[in-house]
Structures are given as C-alpha cells and as structure tokens.
Amino acid sequence: MPDDSIHLRQPAFDRPASKASPGSPSLADVPVPEELLLVAQSYWPEPAGSAPMMTDLATAFAAAGAETTVLTARPNYPGNTVYDGYADGTQDSKTVDGVLIERLHTIPPAGGGMKARLIHEGVLHAGFAAARARGRVGRHAAVLSLCPSILSVAVADRFKAPGGRHVAIVHDIQSGLAGALGMGGKAAVKAIRAMERRALNRADAIVVLSEPMRGVLEELGVTKPIHVIPPHVDADAVYPLPRPDQPPTALYSGAFARKQGLEQVLDMAGYLAALMPQARVRLRGQGGLEEELKSRARAMGLGNVIFEPLAPKDQLNEAMAEGDVHLVPQRPEGAAFAMPGKAVTILASGRPFVSTCLPGSALAALEAQVGAFLCTPPEEPRAMAEAVAALLSDPARATAMGRRGRAWVEANATRAVALDRYARLLLGEAA
C-alpha cells in the first residue's frame, strides 16, 4: 500500500451546466394528468427507504402542472416514533413544494416484527379508507400507489374515478421478503401472496424496479402489464463533488433494518482494518437494529467504525461526497424481491459502491450493464473488504467508475425521465 494512500486525491468533477442527457425530457415538456393522487405510507420528511424517491416523483408531477395530492402517514420511518411536531395532527393537511400532503394516524412498528408491521399498516390503511368514505380525499382520474405495503395498492382502487387509471409501483414484494427473512410463517406468507395477486391484478398497470422483480410477480400470477422503471433521483440536487480532506472512507447510509444485512458490514470492517488500517467505515442511519449493531461493534472492538445520524435532506449531496466508496449490503434471500433505491443516488453522486448480491439479481444485472460498482458474494465479508480496499487504494479507477454511474443516471434515472414514463402509463400510453 503506498504511503500516501491516506491522502487520496480524486480528480474533481465539474458540475455540468445541464445535467440531463441530450434528448432527455425536461419537466416542463412532459404531458401529465390534470390531477394525481399518490397513495403511499412513506413520504417527506422521511429521509430513507422509498420516501425520497416518491417525494421526488410527486414534486416532479406538481412542477409539470399536475394538481398533486399525497395520502400518507405521519412521518416515522426509519425510527419507531412519529416525528416531533406531527403527532398532534396539526400538520395533517399541508401543501409543500406544490403538493398537498394529507397525513393519517399510525402506530409505528417497534422492533420490526411481522405483528408490529401489520398493526402499523392496518391502522394506517383503515385511516386511508375512512378518508375516502368521509370525503376528505376524493376520487382522482390518475392514481399512483406504492408497495412496500400491498394494502396501499388495495385501498388505492377506492380513489380511482370511473374511467381513470391506477398504476401500482412495487418497490418491495412483501410475500417474498417475508418468506426469505422468516417473518410470519408459511400461513402468513400464503395470505400475503393471495392479497398481492388480487390487489395487483385490479390495477391498470404495474411498475417494478428490475427484471427479476417482474419475473417474481409473473410467477405469483399477476397478469396485468408489468413495466420496469428503475429507481430515479433528483440529479440536479445530487451530483458529483470533490472529496473532502479525510481518511479513506467507506460509507453506508440508510435504514438499520434486517433486510440490509448490516451484520456483514461489521464483519467486513474487521477485515478492512487489517487490509487498510487508515480506512474508516461510517454507518449513517437509524432504525430498529441500531443498538444491536452498536453493541456488536463494541464487542468486536471495531475502532474503525463510526456511527452517525442520517444527514438532513439539504445536506444530502455533501454527505454523499463523504464516501469514497459506498456500501450497499443486502440479505441474499430477499435480493429478488427489492431493488435498493440508494444505489441510484450513489451513482448520481459520482461515487462507486460495493454491493453484496447473487448472480442474476437486479444489482448484478445493473453492474454488468453499467460497470460503475462492484458486486461481491453475500455473507463473504473478506471479499467485500478486499473490494472496498481495492477501490479506496485506486482513486483513478474509482473516479472512472463514478463517471460511468453518473452518465447512466443522466440517461436513465433522472426525475424527468421517470416522470415521462410514469405520466405515459397514467395517460394510457406505452411507457
């Protein structure tokens, strides 16, 4: 290892004057429905999970001229309490960035188990149904629903006007994740599968984030048209910055939840300490496993691991630049049932990442297509550490990968590109 490896010098990126690729639509150019309702359990100001992407989508529709309403929960993710200032209901109806946000009471899931999640989702979606019955939120000609809760998809049909269009976006296939992660038992998984099949086949069109997810839904018995639209990012807000003056840094940012498989990141940090003693591993986030992870890191004596809170949204771009290499761990059992949206945000920031994934998974396919990150086998922390160390010690390679990732985002995953494709589906056109 060269003596100056602690003083990595990545070539600075120039922020392009126009970050959209030639021929890409701008928000103002996209025909959109006159009005839109988005039904989703997570939304701004939640900083992780599906909330950032759905917030970007809703505000993009509003900026393009659609009268946009979001029906969602009082914010609570990725923690287990409702955020300060929201629990009393005084912010349950509020317009932010041109989007009318209607919030409902919920009971955040403490502990992350199946029972807690069912209570959370059941209470929330009963409130959604009541909001329709009482006229608080009326029918709309264009409705988008978001699943990591299939209940959002099921209840969204009540809000579709006669002759309207309902497009269901599937970020997580709940039955697959529940079965893979051992949540709820076989009877519960079977019931969720039946609910997914019934609810999705009532939508007019379905969007998934990857080809493997399309295959899972087809095997489930979903017969409605399924379209693949990758996660998107506000590429004007997240763009490449020069690295700060700091030790070589591997960064995880997101929820501390079971499906991420963060235990393997701690094991990786142990191997990385031997390979590259000057490197740091920053775990930035919160969630049900936070104390468990901190306790395990202390027991392992991991002096190179730093725990931090998630960065505020207005500091996201600078926070992304603090990772020379980002980390996208996954539990291998659930990789076919979800696509981590954080991967696209990392690519937009011009940084490479190291992911744990199996051949044939969504991330493995993306890696082969783009060449902007490295995949290592799940539950092999030494291999992950070696990949991280290889990128940390070769800034020119990391920078080249970052440029490829940024170029792919500009062509495939900006707000305008996603808006155009979703708007076409809602208007009954091909995406």
C-alpha positions as CSV (number, residue, x, y, z in Angstrom):
1,M,0.0,0.0,0.0
2,P,1.6,3.4,-0.9
3,D,2.5,5.6,2.0
4,D,0.2,8.5,0.7
5,S,-2.9,6.3,0.4
6,I,-4.4,8.2,3.4
7,H,-4.3,11.4,1.2
8,L,-6.4,10.1,-1.7
9,R,-6.8,12.7,-4.4
10,Q,-9.7,12.0,-6.7
11,P,-9.9,14.2,-9.8
12,A,-12.5,16.9,-9.2
13,F,-15.8,16.7,-11.1
14,D,-17.1,19.8,-12.7
15,R,-20.8,20.3,-12.1
16,P,-22.3,20.3,-15.6
17,A,-24.4,23.3,-16.6
18,S,-27.1,20.9,-17.9
19,K,-27.1,17.6,-16.2
20,A,-29.7,16.0,-18.4
21,S,-28.6,13.9,-21.4
22,P,-29.3,15.3,-24.9
23,G,-32.8,14.4,-25.9
24,S,-33.9,13.7,-22.4
25,P,-37.3,15.4,-21.5
26,S,-37.4,18.4,-19.1
27,L,-40.2,18.5,-16.5
28,A,-41.9,21.3,-18.5
29,D,-42.0,19.2,-21.6
30,V,-43.8,16.2,-20.1
31,P,-47.6,15.9,-20.6
32,V,-49.1,15.0,-17.3
33,P,-52.6,14.3,-16.0
34,E,-54.6,17.3,-14.7
35,E,-54.7,15.8,-11.2
36,L,-52.9,13.0,-9.5
37,L,-53.3,11.1,-6.2
38,L,-50.3,9.2,-4.8
39,V,-51.1,6.7,-2.0
40,A,-48.0,5.6,-0.1
41,Q,-47.2,5.0,3.6
42,S,-43.9,6.9,3.4
43,Y,-43.1,10.4,2.2
44,W,-41.1,13.5,3.0
45,P,-39.6,14.4,5.5
46,E,-38.7,10.7,6.0
47,P,-35.0,10.5,4.8
48,A,-34.7,6.8,3.8
49,G,-36.5,3.9,2.2
50,S,-39.0,4.7,-0.5
51,A,-39.8,8.2,0.8
52,P,-37.2,10.3,-1.1
53,M,-37.9,8.7,-4.4
54,M,-41.7,9.2,-4.0
55,T,-41.2,12.7,-2.9
56,D,-39.2,13.5,-6.0
57,L,-41.9,11.9,-8.2
58,A,-44.8,13.8,-6.6
59,T,-43.0,17.1,-6.7
60,A,-42.0,16.5,-10.3
61,F,-45.7,15.9,-11.3
62,A,-46.6,19.1,-9.4
63,A,-43.8,21.1,-11.2
64,A,-45.0,19.8,-14.5
65,G,-48.5,21.1,-13.8
66,A,-50.5,18.3,-12.3
67,E,-52.6,19.1,-9.2
68,T,-50.9,16.6,-6.9
69,T,-52.1,15.1,-3.6
70,V,-50.3,12.6,-1.4
71,L,-52.1,10.4,1.0
72,T,-49.6,9.1,3.6
73,A,-48.7,8.5,7.2
74,R,-47.5,10.9,9.9
75,P,-43.7,10.6,9.4
76,N,-42.0,7.9,11.5
77,Y,-39.5,5.9,9.3
78,P,-36.8,4.6,9.9
79,G,-37.4,5.0,13.6
80,N,-40.3,3.8,15.7
81,T,-41.9,7.0,16.8
82,V,-43.8,9.8,15.0
83,Y,-41.6,12.8,14.3
84,D,-41.7,15.8,16.6
85,G,-44.4,18.3,15.6
86,Y,-46.6,15.7,13.7
87,A,-48.1,13.5,16.5
88,D,-50.8,16.1,17.4
89,G,-52.2,16.2,13.9
90,T,-51.6,19.9,13.3
91,Q,-49.6,19.2,10.1
92,D,-52.0,16.5,8.8
93,S,-53.0,18.7,5.8
94,K,-50.3,20.9,4.4
95,T,-49.0,21.9,1.0
96,V,-45.2,21.6,0.4
97,D,-43.5,22.2,-2.9
98,G,-46.8,22.4,-4.7
99,V,-48.0,19.0,-3.3
100,L,-51.0,18.7,-0.9
101,I,-50.0,16.2,1.7
102,E,-52.8,14.5,3.7
103,R,-51.5,12.6,6.6
104,L,-53.2,9.9,8.7
105,H,-52.5,8.5,12.2
106,T,-50.5,5.3,12.5
107,I,-48.7,3.2,15.2
108,P,-45.1,2.9,14.1
109,P,-43.7,-0.6,14.1
110,A,-41.4,-1.1,17.1
111,G,-39.0,-3.9,16.7
112,G,-39.6,-4.7,13.0
113,G,-41.5,-7.9,13.5
114,M,-44.5,-9.1,11.4
115,K,-47.1,-8.3,14.1
116,A,-45.9,-4.8,14.6
117,R,-45.8,-4.1,10.9
118,L,-49.3,-5.5,10.5
119,I,-50.6,-3.2,13.2
120,H,-48.9,-0.2,11.7
121,E,-50.1,-0.9,8.2
122,G,-53.6,-1.9,9.3
123,V,-54.2,1.2,11.3
124,L,-52.9,3.4,8.6
125,H,-54.8,1.9,5.7
126,A,-58.0,1.8,7.7
127,G,-57.5,5.6,8.0
128,F,-56.9,5.8,4.3
129,A,-60.3,4.1,3.6
130,A,-62.0,6.3,6.1
131,A,-60.6,9.4,4.4
132,R,-62.2,8.3,1.2
133,A,-65.5,7.4,2.9
134,R,-65.7,10.8,4.6
135,G,-64.8,12.7,1.5
136,R,-61.6,14.1,2.9
137,V,-59.8,12.8,-0.2
138,G,-61.9,12.3,-3.3
139,R,-61.7,10.2,-6.4
140,H,-59.0,11.0,-9.0
141,A,-58.6,10.2,-12.7
142,A,-54.9,9.3,-12.1
143,V,-53.8,7.3,-9.1
144,L,-50.3,6.0,-8.2
145,S,-49.9,3.6,-5.3
146,L,-46.7,2.4,-3.7
147,C,-46.0,-1.0,-2.3
148,P,-43.8,-1.7,0.2
149,S,-47.3,-2.2,1.6
150,I,-49.7,-4.1,-0.6
151,L,-52.5,-2.5,1.4
152,S,-51.7,0.8,-0.3
153,V,-52.3,-0.8,-3.6
154,A,-55.5,-2.4,-2.4
155,V,-57.0,0.7,-1.0
156,A,-55.9,2.9,-3.9
157,D,-58.7,1.5,-6.1
158,R,-61.3,3.2,-3.9
159,F,-59.8,6.6,-5.1
160,K,-59.9,5.9,-8.8
161,A,-62.5,7.8,-10.7
162,P,-64.7,6.0,-13.3
163,G,-62.6,5.7,-16.5
164,G,-59.4,6.6,-14.6
165,R,-56.1,4.9,-14.4
166,H,-54.4,3.3,-11.3
167,V,-50.7,2.4,-11.6
168,A,-49.2,0.4,-8.8
169,I,-45.5,0.8,-8.1
170,V,-43.9,-2.2,-6.4
171,H,-40.7,-1.4,-4.5
172,D,-40.8,-4.5,-2.3
173,I,-42.6,-7.8,-2.9
174,Q,-43.8,-8.3,0.6
175,S,-44.6,-12.0,0.4
176,G,-41.1,-12.8,-1.0
177,L,-39.3,-10.7,1.7
178,A,-41.4,-12.2,4.5
179,G,-40.7,-15.7,3.3
180,A,-37.0,-15.0,2.7
181,L,-36.4,-13.3,6.0
182,G,-38.5,-15.8,8.0
183,M,-41.2,-13.4,9.1
184,G,-44.7,-14.6,9.9
185,G,-44.7,-18.3,9.0
186,K,-46.0,-20.1,5.9
187,A,-49.7,-19.3,6.5
188,A,-48.9,-15.5,6.7
189,V,-46.8,-15.6,3.6
190,K,-49.5,-17.5,1.7
191,A,-52.1,-14.9,2.7
192,I,-49.9,-12.0,1.6
193,R,-49.3,-13.7,-1.7
194,A,-53.0,-14.0,-2.3
195,M,-53.5,-10.4,-1.3
196,E,-50.7,-9.3,-3.7
197,R,-52.1,-11.2,-6.6
198,R,-55.6,-9.9,-6.1
199,A,-54.7,-6.3,-5.5
200,L,-52.1,-6.1,-8.3
201,N,-54.5,-7.6,-10.8
202,R,-57.0,-4.9,-10.1
203,A,-54.5,-2.1,-11.1
204,D,-54.4,-0.9,-14.7
205,A,-50.6,-1.2,-14.9
206,I,-47.7,-2.2,-12.6
207,V,-44.2,-0.8,-12.3
208,V,-41.3,-2.8,-10.8
209,L,-37.7,-1.6,-10.4
210,S,-35.9,-4.6,-12.1
211,E,-36.4,-7.5,-14.4
212,P,-36.0,-10.1,-11.6
213,M,-38.9,-8.4,-9.8
214,R,-41.1,-8.7,-12.9
215,G,-40.4,-12.4,-13.1
216,V,-41.4,-12.9,-9.4
217,L,-44.7,-11.2,-10.0
218,E,-45.4,-13.2,-13.1
219,E,-44.8,-16.4,-11.1
220,L,-47.1,-15.0,-8.5
221,G,-49.9,-15.0,-11.0
222,V,-50.0,-11.3,-11.8
223,T,-51.5,-10.9,-15.3
224,K,-51.7,-7.1,-15.7
225,P,-49.0,-5.3,-17.8
226,I,-45.7,-5.1,-15.8
227,H,-43.2,-2.3,-16.7
228,V,-39.7,-2.0,-15.5
229,I,-38.8,1.6,-14.4
230,P,-35.6,1.8,-12.4
231,P,-35.3,3.9,-9.2
232,H,-34.8,7.6,-10.0
233,V,-33.1,10.5,-8.3
234,D,-33.1,14.3,-8.5
235,A,-29.9,14.6,-10.4
236,D,-29.9,18.4,-10.0
237,A,-29.8,18.0,-6.3
238,V,-27.3,15.1,-6.1
239,Y,-24.3,15.4,-8.3
240,P,-20.5,14.8,-8.1
241,L,-18.5,16.9,-5.7
242,P,-14.7,16.7,-4.9
243,R,-13.9,14.5,-1.9
244,P,-13.3,16.2,1.4
245,D,-9.9,16.1,3.1
246,Q,-10.4,12.9,5.2
247,P,-9.1,9.4,5.7
248,P,-10.2,6.8,3.1
249,T,-13.9,6.3,3.8
250,A,-16.4,3.6,3.1
251,L,-19.9,4.8,3.8
252,Y,-23.3,3.1,4.4
253,S,-26.3,5.5,4.6
254,G,-29.8,4.3,5.2
255,A,-32.1,2.3,7.5
256,F,-30.7,0.0,10.1
257,A,-33.1,-2.8,9.3
258,R,-33.0,-6.6,9.0
259,K,-33.2,-6.8,5.2
260,Q,-30.0,-4.8,4.7
261,G,-27.8,-7.5,6.3
262,L,-25.6,-4.9,8.1
263,E,-24.0,-7.6,10.3
264,Q,-21.8,-8.5,7.3
265,V,-20.7,-4.8,7.1
266,L,-19.3,-5.1,10.6
267,D,-17.5,-8.3,9.7
268,M,-16.2,-6.6,6.6
269,A,-14.9,-3.7,8.8
270,G,-12.8,-6.2,10.8
271,Y,-11.1,-7.5,7.7
272,L,-10.7,-3.9,6.3
273,A,-8.9,-2.9,9.4
274,A,-6.2,-5.4,8.6
275,L,-6.0,-4.6,4.9
276,M,-6.1,-0.8,5.2
277,P,-5.7,0.4,8.8
278,Q,-6.1,4.0,7.9
279,A,-9.6,3.5,6.4
280,R,-12.8,4.3,8.1
281,V,-16.3,2.8,7.9
282,R,-19.1,5.2,8.5
283,L,-22.6,3.8,9.3
284,R,-25.0,6.6,8.9
285,G,-28.7,6.0,9.7
286,Q,-31.2,4.8,12.3
287,G,-33.7,2.0,12.8
288,G,-34.7,-1.0,14.9
289,L,-31.2,-2.6,14.8
290,E,-29.2,0.5,15.8
291,E,-28.4,-0.5,19.4
292,E,-27.8,-4.1,18.4
293,L,-25.3,-3.0,15.7
294,K,-23.5,-0.6,18.1
295,S,-23.3,-3.3,20.8
296,R,-21.9,-5.8,18.3
297,A,-19.3,-3.3,17.0
298,R,-18.1,-2.6,20.6
299,A,-17.9,-6.3,21.3
300,M,-15.8,-6.8,18.2
301,G,-13.5,-3.9,19.1
302,L,-14.0,-2.1,15.8
303,G,-12.2,1.1,16.2
304,N,-12.6,1.9,12.5
305,V,-16.4,2.0,12.6
306,I,-18.2,5.3,13.2
307,F,-22.0,5.5,13.8
308,E,-23.7,8.8,12.7
309,P,-27.3,10.0,12.2
310,L,-28.7,10.5,8.7
311,A,-27.8,13.8,7.1
312,P,-30.6,16.3,6.6
313,K,-32.0,16.5,3.1
314,D,-30.5,19.9,2.4
315,Q,-27.0,18.4,3.2
316,L,-27.5,15.1,1.2
317,N,-25.2,16.0,-1.6
318,E,-22.3,17.0,0.7
319,A,-23.0,13.9,2.8
320,M,-22.8,11.6,-0.3
321,A,-19.4,13.1,-1.2
322,E,-18.0,12.0,2.2
323,G,-18.0,8.4,1.0
324,D,-15.1,7.5,-1.3
325,V,-16.8,4.1,-1.7
326,H,-20.3,3.5,-0.6
327,L,-21.8,0.2,0.7
328,V,-25.0,-1.5,-0.4
329,P,-25.3,-4.7,1.6
330,Q,-28.3,-7.0,1.1
331,R,-29.6,-10.2,2.7
332,P,-29.3,-12.6,-0.2
333,E,-32.6,-14.2,0.4
334,G,-34.5,-11.0,-0.4
335,A,-32.5,-9.7,-3.3
336,A,-35.0,-10.7,-5.9
337,F,-37.9,-9.0,-4.1
338,A,-36.5,-5.5,-3.8
339,M,-34.2,-3.1,-5.5
340,P,-32.3,-0.6,-3.3
341,G,-33.1,2.9,-4.4
342,K,-30.0,4.2,-2.7
343,A,-27.9,2.6,-5.4
344,V,-29.1,5.2,-7.9
345,T,-28.5,8.1,-5.5
346,I,-24.9,6.9,-5.1
347,L,-24.4,6.6,-8.9
348,A,-25.8,10.2,-9.2
349,S,-23.2,11.4,-6.7
350,G,-20.4,10.1,-8.9
351,R,-19.1,7.5,-6.4
352,P,-18.7,3.8,-6.8
353,F,-20.1,1.3,-4.3
354,V,-19.6,-2.3,-3.3
355,S,-22.8,-4.4,-3.0
356,T,-23.4,-7.9,-1.8
357,C,-25.6,-9.7,-4.3
358,L,-26.0,-13.0,-6.1
359,P,-25.6,-13.7,-9.8
360,G,-28.9,-13.0,-11.6
361,S,-30.1,-10.4,-9.0
362,A,-31.1,-6.9,-10.0
363,L,-27.9,-5.3,-8.8
364,A,-25.7,-8.0,-10.6
365,A,-27.5,-7.2,-13.8
366,L,-27.0,-3.5,-13.4
367,E,-23.3,-3.9,-12.6
368,A,-22.8,-5.8,-15.8
369,Q,-24.6,-3.1,-17.7
370,V,-23.0,0.0,-16.2
371,G,-19.7,-1.0,-14.7
372,A,-19.9,1.6,-12.0
373,F,-19.7,-0.6,-8.9
374,L,-18.5,-4.0,-7.7
375,C,-20.6,-7.0,-6.6
376,T,-19.3,-9.5,-4.0
377,P,-21.0,-12.7,-2.7
378,P,-23.3,-12.2,0.2
379,E,-22.0,-13.4,3.6
380,E,-18.4,-13.2,2.5
381,P,-17.1,-10.2,4.4
382,R,-13.5,-10.8,3.4
383,A,-14.3,-10.5,-0.3
384,M,-16.3,-7.3,0.5
385,A,-13.4,-5.9,2.4
386,E,-11.0,-6.7,-0.4
387,A,-13.3,-4.9,-3.0
388,V,-13.6,-1.9,-0.7
389,A,-9.8,-1.7,-0.2
390,A,-9.1,-2.1,-3.9
391,L,-11.3,0.9,-4.7
392,L,-10.0,3.0,-1.8
393,S,-6.4,2.5,-2.9
394,D,-7.1,3.3,-6.6
395,P,-8.7,6.7,-6.9
396,A,-8.4,6.8,-10.7
397,R,-10.4,3.6,-11.0
398,A,-13.0,4.8,-8.5
399,T,-13.4,8.1,-10.4
400,A,-13.8,6.4,-13.7
401,M,-16.5,4.1,-12.3
402,G,-18.2,7.2,-10.7
403,R,-18.3,8.9,-14.1
404,R,-19.9,5.9,-15.7
405,G,-22.5,5.7,-13.0
406,R,-23.3,9.4,-13.3
407,A,-23.7,9.1,-17.1
408,W,-26.1,6.1,-16.7
409,V,-28.2,8.1,-14.2
410,E,-28.5,11.1,-16.6
411,A,-29.7,8.8,-19.4
412,N,-32.0,6.5,-17.4
413,A,-32.9,7.7,-13.9
414,T,-33.5,11.4,-13.6
415,R,-36.7,12.9,-12.4
416,A,-37.6,14.0,-15.9
417,V,-37.1,10.5,-17.4
418,A,-39.1,8.9,-14.7
419,L,-41.8,11.5,-14.9
420,D,-42.2,10.9,-18.6
421,R,-42.6,7.2,-18.2
422,Y,-45.0,7.3,-15.3
423,A,-47.1,10.0,-17.0
424,R,-47.4,7.9,-20.1
425,L,-48.7,5.0,-18.0
426,L,-51.2,7.2,-16.2
427,L,-52.4,8.6,-19.5
428,G,-52.8,5.1,-21.0
429,E,-49.8,5.3,-23.3
430,A,-46.9,3.0,-23.6
431,A,-44.1,3.7,-21.1
